[in-house]
Amino acid sequence: MTRFVVVEAGPFPDGPHARVRLGTGTGTGTGDNVRPAPVIDEHFVVDVDVCRDGRLLDCADVLQGSRARSVADALRRLAELTSAHPACVIAAVPLAGRGGGSGGWAAAGGPDRAVVLVRYGASTAAGQRSLLPSCLHAWLVAGHSLREWPYARDVPSD
């Protein structure tokens, strides 16, 4: 899977201060007559677990896994991805949660190549979970470090 992602600035009538939209074009994608929101980030995402085209992997802004892994396996995969594709802004691998469910993300990126774990809260909707790496990309583009993300935790040292 590959996709083009647009992050728009808010506030929006439904409350969020930013919104992630997939695809191209203008407007909110809701079919109404709302004035288009200002775009704060656009980027190209490639699923590293299904894509075999090295050209796409090399030009992606976000390299995102789709198979959940243990923390140790996710950290190994991040090291492989950031080494093989140094031009990506962020690489992210989903973490397996308790009972095999989705537990969050391991992510690496930014100028300092920080590596963090971002666990999901109980209120995180399933549809929003796959968009977290795109939100992290917008965060980095805005000049922040992954370590500054409100829910990020540094990787524990062994």
C-alpha positions as CSV (number, residue, x, y, z in Angstrom):
1,M,0.0,0.0,0.0
2,T,1.1,3.5,-0.8
3,R,-0.8,6.7,-0.2
4,F,-0.5,10.4,-0.3
5,V,-1.4,12.0,3.0
6,V,-2.4,15.6,3.6
7,V,-2.5,17.1,7.2
8,E,-4.7,20.2,7.5
9,A,-4.8,22.8,10.2
10,G,-8.0,23.4,12.3
11,P,-9.9,24.0,14.4
12,F,-12.8,22.1,12.7
13,P,-16.5,22.0,13.6
14,D,-16.0,18.5,15.2
15,G,-13.3,19.8,17.5
16,P,-9.8,18.7,16.4
17,H,-7.0,21.2,15.8
18,A,-5.6,19.2,12.9
19,R,-7.0,16.6,10.5
20,V,-5.4,13.9,8.3
21,R,-6.8,13.4,4.9
22,L,-5.8,10.7,2.4
23,G,-5.5,11.4,-1.3
24,T,-5.2,14.5,-3.3
25,G,-7.5,17.5,-4.1
26,T,-8.8,20.4,-2.0
27,G,-11.5,20.8,0.5
28,T,-12.4,18.7,3.5
29,G,-13.5,15.6,1.7
30,T,-17.0,15.8,3.4
31,G,-18.9,16.9,0.3
32,D,-20.1,20.1,1.9
33,N,-19.3,23.7,1.0
34,V,-16.7,24.3,3.8
35,R,-13.7,26.4,2.8
36,P,-10.6,24.2,2.4
37,A,-8.4,24.1,5.5
38,P,-4.8,25.2,5.3
39,V,-2.5,22.4,4.5
40,I,0.4,22.1,7.0
41,D,2.0,18.9,5.7
42,E,1.9,16.6,2.7
43,H,3.8,13.4,2.4
44,F,4.1,10.0,0.7
45,V,3.6,6.8,2.8
46,V,4.7,3.3,1.8
47,D,3.8,0.1,3.7
48,V,7.2,-1.6,4.1
49,D,5.6,-5.0,4.8
50,V,3.9,-5.3,1.4
51,C,5.9,-3.0,-1.0
52,R,8.7,-4.6,-2.9
53,D,9.5,-1.7,-5.2
54,G,12.8,-0.3,-4.0
55,R,12.2,3.0,-5.8
56,L,9.0,3.7,-3.8
57,L,10.8,2.7,-0.6
58,D,13.7,5.1,-1.4
59,C,11.5,8.1,-2.1
60,A,8.9,7.7,0.7
61,D,8.7,10.3,3.4
62,V,7.1,7.8,5.8
63,L,8.0,4.1,5.9
64,Q,5.2,2.4,7.8
65,G,4.9,-1.2,8.7
66,S,1.5,-3.0,8.8
67,R,2.5,-6.2,10.8
68,A,2.5,-5.8,14.6
69,R,5.7,-6.9,16.3
70,S,7.1,-7.1,19.8
71,V,9.1,-4.1,21.0
72,A,12.4,-5.9,20.4
73,D,11.5,-7.0,16.9
74,A,10.1,-3.5,16.1
75,L,13.3,-1.9,17.2
76,R,15.4,-4.3,15.0
77,R,13.1,-3.5,12.0
78,L,13.4,0.2,12.6
79,A,17.2,-0.1,12.6
80,E,17.1,-2.0,9.3
81,L,14.7,0.5,7.7
82,T,16.5,3.7,8.7
83,S,19.9,2.2,7.6
84,A,18.6,1.0,4.2
85,H,16.5,4.2,3.5
86,P,18.3,7.2,5.1
87,A,16.2,9.7,3.1
88,C,12.9,8.8,4.9
89,V,11.8,11.3,7.5
90,I,10.2,8.8,9.7
91,A,10.0,5.0,10.0
92,A,7.3,3.4,12.1
93,V,6.5,-0.2,13.0
94,P,3.2,-1.2,14.8
95,L,3.6,-2.8,18.2
96,A,1.7,-5.9,19.2
97,G,-0.5,-5.3,22.3
98,R,-1.7,-7.6,24.9
99,G,-3.6,-10.6,23.3
100,G,-2.1,-9.7,19.9
101,G,-4.0,-6.5,19.5
102,S,-2.6,-3.2,18.4
103,G,-0.5,-1.6,21.1
104,G,1.0,1.5,19.5
105,W,4.1,2.3,17.4
106,A,7.8,2.2,17.6
107,A,9.1,5.2,15.5
108,A,12.4,6.6,14.5
109,G,13.0,9.8,12.7
110,G,13.8,13.5,12.7
111,P,17.2,15.2,12.4
112,D,18.3,13.5,15.7
113,R,17.0,10.1,14.5
114,A,15.3,9.7,17.8
115,V,13.7,6.3,18.6
116,V,10.5,6.3,20.7
117,L,7.6,4.2,21.6
118,V,4.0,5.6,21.4
119,R,1.4,3.4,23.1
120,Y,-2.3,3.8,22.4
121,G,-4.7,5.2,25.0
122,A,-7.9,3.4,25.7
123,S,-9.8,6.1,23.7
124,T,-7.8,5.8,20.5
125,A,-10.2,4.8,17.7
126,A,-9.1,1.9,15.5
127,G,-9.4,4.0,12.4
128,Q,-7.0,6.6,13.8
129,R,-4.3,4.2,14.7
130,S,-2.8,3.8,11.2
131,L,-2.6,7.6,10.8
132,L,-0.3,8.1,13.8
133,P,2.9,7.9,11.7
134,S,1.5,10.7,9.5
135,C,0.8,12.8,12.5
136,L,4.3,12.2,13.7
137,H,5.7,13.3,10.3
138,A,3.7,16.6,10.5
139,W,5.1,17.1,14.0
140,L,8.7,16.6,12.7
141,V,8.1,19.0,9.8
142,A,6.9,21.6,12.3
143,G,10.4,21.5,13.8
144,H,9.8,19.2,16.8
145,S,11.6,16.1,17.9
146,L,9.8,12.7,18.3
147,R,10.9,12.9,22.0
148,E,8.7,16.0,22.4
149,W,5.5,14.1,21.2
150,P,3.2,14.2,24.2
151,Y,2.7,10.4,24.4
152,A,6.2,9.3,23.3
153,R,8.4,7.3,25.6
154,D,12.1,6.8,25.1
155,V,13.2,3.2,24.4
156,P,14.3,1.5,27.6
157,S,18.0,0.7,27.6
158,D,19.0,-2.8,28.2
